[in-house]
Amino acid sequence: MRERNVKLVMLLLLENLIPITAFAVEPIHIGNQRELFVDKYLIDHMDGVELRLQKPVPREVVIVHDAPWEGNSCGYHTIFRDGDLYRMYYKSAVQVLKGEPKPHGVLACYAESSDGIHWKKPNLGLFAFNGSKENNIIWDGPGAHDFTPFRDPNPNCKPDAKYKAVGNAGGVGNGLLAFKSADAIHWSRLQDKPIITKGLFDSQNLAFWDSQRNEYRVYVRDVVDGRRDIRTATSKDFIHWSDPVFLEYPGAPPEQLYTNQIIPYYRAPHLFLGFPTRYLDRGWSESMRALPGLEHRRRRSEVSSREGTALTDGLFMSSRDGRTFHRWREAFLRPGLRMKDNWVYGDNYQNWGLVETKSMFDDSPNDLSIYATESYWTNPGSHLRRFTLRVDGFVSVHAGGDVGEFTTPVMTFSGERLSVNFSTSVAGSLRVEIQNADGRPIKGFTLADCPPQFGDSLKHTINWNSGTSVGQIAGQPVRLRFVMQDADLYSLQFIR
């Protein structure tokens, strides 16, 4: 009898300790912000599911850089939507083989579109080329190498600096120049001297307003331990900047990163998404000789050995603080099964900026469009190709043909309904259970209470037998349990 009483007391103590232990960890407060599964922030335990990096779908070539003032090495494309207009900025440059004369220096050019798919090069009449101003050159001089504009949403922004840009100081000393414009077309320097001098800056550098932290942020190119890498700094006024520091990539191998293409995700601006270019010189081998364009590759090597044997592709990474990034080791954008124009150093540079564009299907929601270079140095004029993803569709929690599941850490939310961006097969499904902080199902929100959810939607509302409302448990520490089969989950949000 005494032994039975001791066991009963111990059981009661353990039962009482469970919630204390659970509450010892501070809950994640997600409120009603959208959360993407680009990292393991919302994953506490997985069984039979995986985080799967999605792959952009190649679409059409949207622009060919074939004007006399453009060339075969145009790049560093910046694209953003500005009201009903899509704006594109890019460097115009030419690479030549050994013994060939270079026709012109680096220029910054401009194009625009009404849909993000069909682009035109307007005659701006700003800078002369070969005696004529009938061209789309938007800047000529220091800064043109990587002239990278953005529209400034800072509420304290002055009207004449509604648009800002940064660019490599080039011939006026080492550093990053700042520019301003009232209309995104006519530009002038914000000040004569560079705003930042710590860095190498020999790639596309960029800046933007961080609306979540009320500060400007810049990302610039530098070198660490002989390896191309990225620094970041912050500013309140775009003139005075903190000391630039290198990014950190826990768990990722050291790699050569050319561009960074980091941007706050417009649907979840607390998240920074990056699309850096990976550079790798693989040297001469039978595999290298089997790649497209061997003769041209050999001729490029006469200029510099790396010009013939280095390759570039696109990566993906994400951050919640702007400095520490989860960088995927696998490629986001591969060169692909191509017979030409996509397997050389300079191809697959992703643009800076994410825009929504109309789907090719009339009854589908908008796509996310990204753009990437091709035919770098292999044709008289280089190309820019469009790629598409579903909205939020960078990474998914993926379940195959067998049932899998995952649970979130303890969190609190605000809102009345749970909305998910998900996709299933016709036989697939997703179910959601809401648990207490100690992992016990909440009455009315158990797995048995949730009918199988299936379909393909950017904003599907989860329903239980009692309905869709979760407002009665808003603000309480809870866990979510997702049970999935042949399904992908891209994002979630508690909505009002």
C-alpha positions as CSV (number, residue, x, y, z in Angstrom):
1,M,0.0,0.0,0.0
2,R,2.8,2.4,0.9
3,E,4.6,1.7,-2.5
4,R,1.3,2.4,-4.3
5,N,0.9,5.7,-2.5
6,V,4.5,6.8,-3.3
7,K,3.9,6.0,-7.0
8,L,0.6,8.0,-6.9
9,V,2.4,11.0,-5.3
10,M,5.2,10.9,-7.9
11,L,2.6,10.7,-10.7
12,L,0.8,13.7,-9.4
13,L,4.0,15.6,-9.1
14,L,5.0,14.8,-12.7
15,E,1.5,15.8,-14.0
16,N,1.9,19.1,-12.2
17,L,5.4,19.6,-13.5
18,I,4.6,19.2,-17.2
19,P,2.8,22.5,-17.7
20,I,5.5,24.3,-15.6
21,T,8.2,22.9,-17.8
22,A,6.2,23.8,-20.9
23,F,5.7,27.4,-19.8
24,A,9.4,27.8,-18.8
25,V,10.1,28.4,-22.5
26,E,8.9,31.8,-23.6
27,P,6.2,31.4,-26.4
28,I,6.9,32.7,-29.8
29,H,4.6,35.7,-30.5
30,I,3.5,35.6,-34.1
31,G,0.4,37.8,-33.7
32,N,-1.4,37.9,-37.0
33,Q,1.7,38.2,-39.2
34,R,2.2,35.8,-42.1
35,E,4.9,33.2,-41.4
36,L,6.7,31.3,-44.2
37,F,8.5,28.0,-43.8
38,V,11.8,29.3,-45.1
39,D,13.5,28.1,-41.9
40,K,12.7,26.0,-38.9
41,Y,11.5,28.9,-36.8
42,L,8.0,27.4,-36.6
43,I,9.0,23.7,-36.5
44,D,9.7,22.0,-33.2
45,H,9.5,18.4,-34.3
46,M,9.1,16.7,-37.7
47,D,8.3,13.1,-38.5
48,G,7.9,12.0,-42.1
49,V,8.0,15.5,-43.6
50,E,10.8,17.7,-44.8
51,L,11.5,21.3,-45.7
52,R,11.8,21.3,-49.5
53,L,13.3,24.2,-51.5
54,Q,11.1,24.9,-54.5
55,K,12.4,25.6,-58.0
56,P,11.4,28.6,-60.2
57,V,9.7,27.7,-63.5
58,P,11.5,29.2,-66.6
59,R,9.3,31.3,-68.8
60,E,10.0,33.7,-71.7
61,V,13.0,35.9,-72.4
62,V,11.6,39.4,-71.5
63,I,14.4,41.6,-72.8
64,V,17.3,41.3,-75.2
65,H,20.2,43.8,-74.6
66,D,21.1,44.3,-78.2
67,A,21.2,48.1,-78.6
68,P,24.6,49.6,-79.6
69,W,25.1,51.1,-76.0
70,E,24.2,47.8,-74.3
71,G,26.2,44.6,-74.8
72,N,26.9,41.0,-74.1
73,S,27.5,41.4,-70.3
74,C,24.5,43.5,-69.2
75,G,23.4,42.6,-65.6
76,Y,22.7,43.6,-62.0
77,H,19.0,44.0,-62.9
78,T,16.8,45.8,-60.4
79,I,13.0,45.4,-60.8
80,F,10.2,46.8,-58.7
81,R,6.6,47.7,-59.2
82,D,5.8,51.4,-58.8
83,G,2.0,51.9,-59.0
84,D,0.8,50.6,-62.4
85,L,4.4,50.6,-63.8
86,Y,7.1,48.0,-63.5
87,R,10.6,49.6,-63.5
88,M,13.9,47.9,-64.5
89,Y,17.4,49.3,-64.1
90,Y,20.5,47.4,-65.2
91,K,24.2,47.9,-66.1
92,S,25.1,48.0,-69.8
93,A,28.5,46.5,-70.5
94,V,30.6,44.6,-73.0
95,Q,33.1,41.8,-72.4
96,V,35.6,41.2,-75.2
97,L,37.9,38.4,-76.2
98,K,41.7,38.7,-76.3
99,G,42.8,41.3,-78.8
100,E,39.3,42.8,-79.4
101,P,38.7,46.5,-78.7
102,K,36.1,47.5,-76.0
103,P,33.4,49.6,-77.7
104,H,32.3,51.5,-74.6
105,G,32.4,51.7,-70.9
106,V,29.8,50.7,-68.3
107,L,26.4,52.6,-68.4
108,A,23.2,52.3,-66.4
109,C,20.0,51.8,-68.5
110,Y,16.3,51.7,-67.9
111,A,13.3,49.8,-69.1
112,E,9.6,49.7,-68.1
113,S,6.6,47.5,-68.4
114,S,2.8,47.5,-67.7
115,D,2.7,43.9,-66.8
116,G,6.3,42.8,-65.8
117,I,6.4,40.5,-68.9
118,H,6.5,42.8,-71.9
119,W,9.2,45.5,-71.6
120,K,10.2,48.5,-73.6
121,K,13.3,50.7,-73.6
122,P,12.1,54.3,-73.7
123,N,14.1,57.1,-75.3
124,L,15.0,59.1,-72.2
125,G,17.1,61.8,-73.9
126,L,19.4,62.2,-70.9
127,F,22.9,61.1,-71.9
128,A,24.5,61.1,-75.3
129,F,25.9,58.0,-76.9
130,N,27.8,58.4,-80.2
131,G,26.4,61.9,-80.5
132,S,22.7,61.0,-79.9
133,K,20.5,61.2,-76.8
134,E,17.9,58.8,-78.3
135,N,18.6,56.0,-75.9
136,N,17.5,54.5,-72.5
137,I,20.7,55.4,-70.7
138,I,19.7,56.7,-67.2
139,W,23.1,57.3,-65.7
140,D,26.6,57.7,-67.0
141,G,29.5,58.2,-64.6
142,P,30.6,56.9,-61.2
143,G,27.9,54.6,-59.8
144,A,26.8,53.3,-63.2
145,H,28.5,50.0,-62.6
146,D,25.8,48.8,-60.2
147,F,23.3,51.6,-60.1
148,T,20.6,50.2,-57.9
149,P,17.5,52.3,-57.2
150,F,14.5,51.7,-54.9
151,R,11.4,53.6,-54.0
152,D,11.7,55.0,-50.4
153,P,8.6,54.4,-48.3
154,N,10.1,56.2,-45.3
155,P,7.3,58.5,-44.1
156,N,9.9,61.2,-43.4
157,C,11.4,61.0,-46.9
158,K,11.8,64.3,-48.7
159,P,9.9,64.7,-52.0
160,D,13.1,65.2,-54.0
161,A,14.5,61.9,-52.7
162,K,11.3,59.8,-53.1
163,Y,13.6,57.4,-55.0
164,K,17.1,56.6,-53.8
165,A,19.9,54.6,-55.3
166,V,23.4,53.4,-54.5
167,G,26.3,52.6,-56.8
168,N,30.0,51.8,-56.7
169,A,32.0,55.1,-56.6
170,G,34.3,53.8,-59.3
171,G,36.7,56.5,-60.5
172,V,36.1,58.9,-57.6
173,G,37.5,56.7,-54.9
174,N,36.6,53.6,-53.1
175,G,33.1,53.5,-51.6
176,L,29.4,53.5,-52.2
177,L,27.7,56.6,-53.7
178,A,24.2,57.6,-52.9
179,F,21.7,59.1,-55.4
180,K,18.3,60.7,-55.2
181,S,15.4,61.4,-57.6
182,A,11.9,62.8,-57.4
183,D,10.6,60.8,-60.4
184,A,12.8,57.7,-60.7
185,I,14.2,59.0,-64.0
186,H,16.2,62.1,-63.3
187,W,19.0,61.4,-60.8
188,S,21.6,63.4,-58.9
189,R,24.0,62.6,-56.1
190,L,22.8,62.8,-52.6
191,Q,26.2,64.1,-51.6
192,D,29.6,64.2,-53.3
193,K,31.5,61.8,-51.0
194,P,30.7,58.1,-50.6
195,I,28.3,57.2,-47.7
196,I,30.3,54.0,-47.0
197,T,33.9,53.2,-47.7
198,K,34.4,49.9,-45.9
199,G,34.0,47.2,-48.5
200,L,35.2,46.2,-52.0
201,F,31.9,47.0,-53.7
202,D,32.8,45.2,-57.0
203,S,29.4,43.6,-57.5
204,Q,25.8,44.8,-57.1
205,N,25.4,46.7,-53.9
206,L,21.9,47.6,-52.6
207,A,19.9,49.5,-50.0
208,F,16.3,49.8,-48.8
209,W,14.1,51.1,-46.1
210,D,13.3,48.5,-43.4
211,S,9.7,49.4,-42.3
212,Q,9.8,47.0,-39.4
213,R,12.8,48.5,-37.7
214,N,12.5,52.1,-39.0
215,E,15.9,52.2,-40.5
216,Y,17.8,51.9,-43.8
217,R,19.8,48.8,-44.5
218,V,22.6,48.3,-47.0
219,Y,24.2,45.2,-48.3
220,V,27.6,45.5,-50.0
221,R,30.3,43.3,-51.5
222,D,33.6,42.6,-49.7
223,V,36.1,39.8,-49.3
224,V,36.8,37.7,-46.2
225,D,39.7,35.1,-46.0
226,G,40.1,35.5,-49.8
227,R,36.5,34.7,-50.4
228,R,33.8,36.9,-51.9
229,D,31.2,37.7,-49.2
230,I,28.6,40.3,-48.0
231,R,28.6,43.0,-45.4
232,T,25.6,44.9,-44.0
233,A,25.1,48.2,-42.2
234,T,22.2,50.4,-41.0
235,S,21.3,54.1,-41.0
236,K,18.5,56.4,-39.8
237,D,19.1,59.1,-42.4
238,F,20.8,57.3,-45.4
239,I,24.0,59.4,-44.8
240,H,25.5,58.2,-41.6
241,W,25.9,54.4,-41.4
242,S,26.9,51.9,-38.8
243,D,30.2,50.0,-39.3
244,P,29.5,47.3,-42.0
245,V,29.7,43.7,-40.6
246,F,29.9,40.4,-42.4
247,L,26.8,38.2,-42.7
248,E,26.7,34.9,-40.8
249,Y,25.4,31.6,-42.2
250,P,25.3,29.0,-39.4
251,G,25.6,25.4,-40.8
252,A,26.4,26.5,-44.4
253,P,29.8,25.8,-46.0
254,P,32.0,28.7,-47.0
255,E,31.1,29.7,-50.6
256,Q,31.9,32.5,-53.0
257,L,28.9,34.8,-53.1
258,Y,28.7,37.5,-55.8
259,T,25.5,39.4,-55.6
260,N,23.2,39.2,-52.6
261,Q,19.8,40.4,-53.7
262,I,18.4,40.7,-50.2
263,I,15.0,42.2,-49.7
264,P,12.2,42.3,-47.1
265,Y,9.5,40.0,-48.3
266,Y,6.5,42.3,-49.1
267,R,3.9,39.9,-47.7
268,A,5.9,39.3,-44.5
269,P,8.3,42.3,-44.1
270,H,9.8,41.0,-40.9
271,L,11.5,38.3,-43.1
272,F,14.6,39.1,-45.2
273,L,14.9,36.9,-48.3
274,G,18.2,36.7,-50.3
275,F,18.9,35.4,-53.8
276,P,22.7,35.5,-54.0
277,T,24.8,34.3,-56.9
278,R,27.2,31.5,-56.2
279,Y,30.5,31.6,-58.0
280,L,32.7,28.5,-58.4
281,D,35.8,28.0,-60.5
282,R,35.8,24.2,-61.2
283,G,38.9,24.2,-63.4
284,W,39.5,22.2,-66.5
285,S,38.1,18.6,-66.6
286,E,36.3,16.3,-69.0
287,S,33.0,17.5,-67.5
288,M,34.0,21.1,-68.1
289,R,34.9,20.3,-71.7
290,A,31.6,18.6,-72.1
291,L,29.6,21.8,-71.3
292,P,28.2,23.9,-74.1
293,G,30.4,26.3,-76.0
294,L,33.9,24.7,-75.5
295,E,35.6,26.8,-78.2
296,H,34.3,30.1,-76.8
297,R,35.2,28.9,-73.3
298,R,38.8,28.3,-74.4
299,R,38.9,31.8,-76.0
300,R,37.5,33.3,-72.8
301,S,40.3,31.6,-70.8
302,E,42.8,33.5,-72.9
303,V,41.6,36.7,-71.2
304,S,41.7,35.0,-67.7
305,S,41.7,31.4,-66.9
306,R,38.7,31.7,-64.6
307,E,36.6,33.3,-67.4
308,G,36.5,29.9,-69.0
309,T,36.2,27.6,-66.0
310,A,34.1,29.5,-63.5
311,L,30.4,28.9,-63.3
312,T,27.5,30.7,-61.5
313,D,24.1,29.7,-60.3
314,G,21.4,31.1,-58.0
315,L,21.0,30.4,-54.2
316,F,18.3,31.2,-51.7
317,M,18.6,32.3,-48.1
318,S,16.5,33.9,-45.4
319,S,16.9,35.9,-42.2
320,R,14.9,37.3,-39.3
321,D,17.5,39.9,-38.1
322,G,19.1,40.9,-41.4
323,R,22.5,39.5,-40.5
324,T,22.3,35.8,-39.6
325,F,21.0,33.9,-42.6
326,H,19.8,30.4,-43.2
327,R,21.4,29.6,-46.6
328,W,20.3,26.6,-48.5
329,R,23.2,24.5,-49.8
330,E,21.4,23.3,-52.9
331,A,20.8,25.6,-55.8
332,F,17.6,27.6,-56.1
333,L,18.2,28.3,-59.8
334,R,20.3,25.7,-61.7
335,P,21.7,26.4,-65.2
336,G,19.4,23.6,-66.5
337,L,19.3,21.3,-69.5
338,R,20.5,23.9,-72.0
339,M,22.6,23.5,-75.1
340,K,24.0,27.0,-74.9
341,D,23.9,30.3,-73.1
342,N,23.5,29.2,-69.4
343,W,26.6,27.4,-68.3
344,V,29.2,30.2,-68.0
345,Y,30.4,32.7,-65.4
346,G,27.9,35.5,-65.6
347,D,24.7,33.5,-66.3
348,N,22.0,32.9,-63.7
349,Y,22.4,36.2,-61.9
350,Q,19.0,36.7,-60.3
351,N,17.6,40.2,-60.3
352,W,17.0,42.3,-57.2
353,G,13.2,42.6,-56.5
354,L,10.1,40.4,-56.3
355,V,7.0,41.3,-58.3
356,E,3.6,39.7,-58.9
357,T,2.6,39.1,-62.5
358,K,-0.4,37.7,-64.2
359,S,-0.6,33.9,-64.4
360,M,-0.6,32.2,-67.8
361,F,-3.9,30.7,-66.6
362,D,-6.8,33.0,-66.7
363,D,-8.5,31.4,-63.6
364,S,-5.3,31.4,-61.4
365,P,-4.0,34.0,-59.0
366,N,-0.9,36.0,-59.8
367,D,2.6,34.4,-59.9
368,L,5.7,35.7,-58.3
369,S,8.2,36.6,-61.0
370,I,12.0,36.7,-60.7
371,Y,14.4,37.2,-63.5
372,A,17.9,35.9,-64.3
373,T,20.6,36.6,-66.9
374,E,21.7,34.3,-69.6
375,S,23.9,34.3,-72.8
376,Y,26.5,36.3,-70.8
377,W,29.4,37.0,-73.2
378,T,28.3,34.3,-75.6
379,N,26.1,36.4,-77.9
380,P,26.3,40.0,-79.3
381,G,23.6,40.9,-76.7
382,S,22.8,39.2,-73.4
383,H,19.3,38.1,-72.4
384,L,17.1,38.3,-69.3
385,R,14.6,35.5,-68.7
386,R,11.6,35.5,-66.4
387,F,10.9,32.7,-63.9
388,T,7.8,32.1,-61.8
389,L,6.9,30.7,-58.4
390,R,3.6,30.6,-56.5
391,V,3.2,33.4,-54.0
392,D,5.0,32.5,-50.8
393,G,6.3,29.5,-52.7
394,F,10.1,29.5,-51.9
395,V,10.1,26.6,-49.4
396,S,7.4,24.1,-48.3
397,V,6.9,21.6,-45.6
398,H,6.5,18.6,-47.8
399,A,4.8,15.3,-47.2
400,G,5.0,12.5,-49.7
401,G,2.7,9.5,-50.2
402,D,3.0,8.4,-46.6
403,V,1.5,10.3,-43.7
404,G,3.8,12.7,-42.0
405,E,3.5,15.4,-39.4
406,F,5.2,18.3,-37.6
407,T,4.5,20.4,-34.5
408,T,5.3,24.0,-33.9
409,P,7.0,25.5,-30.8
410,V,4.7,27.1,-28.2
411,M,3.3,30.3,-29.7
412,T,0.6,32.9,-29.2
413,F,-1.4,34.4,-31.9
414,S,-4.1,37.0,-32.5
415,G,-6.9,36.5,-35.0
416,E,-10.1,34.6,-35.6
417,R,-9.2,32.1,-38.2
418,L,-6.2,30.1,-39.4
419,S,-5.4,30.6,-43.1
420,V,-2.8,28.5,-44.9
421,N,-1.1,28.6,-48.3
422,F,-1.1,24.9,-49.3
423,S,-1.4,22.4,-52.1
424,T,-2.4,18.7,-52.2
425,S,-3.0,16.1,-54.7
426,V,-6.5,14.8,-55.2
427,A,-5.8,12.0,-52.7
428,G,-3.7,14.2,-50.4
429,S,-4.7,16.0,-47.3
430,L,-3.8,18.3,-44.4
431,R,-5.3,18.4,-40.9
432,V,-4.5,20.7,-38.0
433,E,-4.7,20.1,-34.3
434,I,-4.4,22.9,-31.8
435,Q,-2.8,21.8,-28.5
436,N,-2.1,23.4,-25.1
437,A,1.4,24.4,-24.3
438,D,1.9,21.0,-22.7
439,G,1.0,19.2,-25.9
440,R,-2.5,18.2,-25.0
441,P,-5.2,18.6,-27.7
442,I,-7.7,21.4,-27.0
443,K,-11.3,20.3,-27.0
444,G,-13.0,21.1,-30.3
445,F,-9.6,21.5,-32.1
446,T,-8.3,17.9,-31.9
447,L,-7.1,16.0,-35.0
448,A,-10.4,14.0,-35.0
449,D,-12.3,17.3,-35.1
450,C,-10.5,18.5,-38.3
451,P,-11.8,17.0,-41.5
452,P,-9.2,16.4,-44.2
453,Q,-8.4,19.6,-46.0
454,F,-7.5,19.3,-49.6
455,G,-7.1,21.5,-52.7
456,D,-4.7,24.2,-53.8
457,S,-5.0,27.7,-52.4
458,L,-3.0,30.7,-51.4
459,K,-5.5,31.4,-48.5
460,H,-7.4,28.4,-47.4
461,T,-9.2,28.7,-44.0
462,I,-8.9,25.6,-41.8
463,N,-12.1,24.3,-40.4
464,W,-13.0,22.0,-37.6
465,N,-16.3,20.3,-36.9
466,S,-17.2,23.3,-34.7
467,G,-16.4,25.8,-37.5
468,T,-13.4,28.0,-38.4
469,S,-13.2,30.4,-35.4
470,V,-10.2,30.2,-33.1
471,G,-10.7,33.5,-31.5
472,Q,-11.6,32.0,-28.1
473,I,-8.0,30.7,-27.7
474,A,-6.2,33.7,-29.2
475,G,-3.5,35.0,-26.9
476,Q,-3.1,31.6,-25.1
477,P,0.1,29.6,-25.4
478,V,-0.6,26.9,-27.9
479,R,1.1,24.5,-30.3
480,L,-0.1,23.6,-33.8
481,R,0.2,20.0,-35.0
482,F,0.0,19.5,-38.8
483,V,-0.7,16.0,-40.2
484,M,-0.1,15.8,-43.9
485,Q,-0.1,13.4,-46.9
486,D,1.0,14.2,-50.5
487,A,0.8,17.9,-49.6
488,D,2.9,21.0,-49.4
489,L,2.5,23.8,-46.8
490,Y,4.1,27.2,-47.7
491,S,2.8,29.7,-45.2
492,L,0.3,30.3,-42.5
493,Q,-1.4,33.3,-40.9
494,F,-4.0,33.9,-38.3
495,I,-6.4,36.4,-39.8
496,R,-9.2,38.5,-38.4
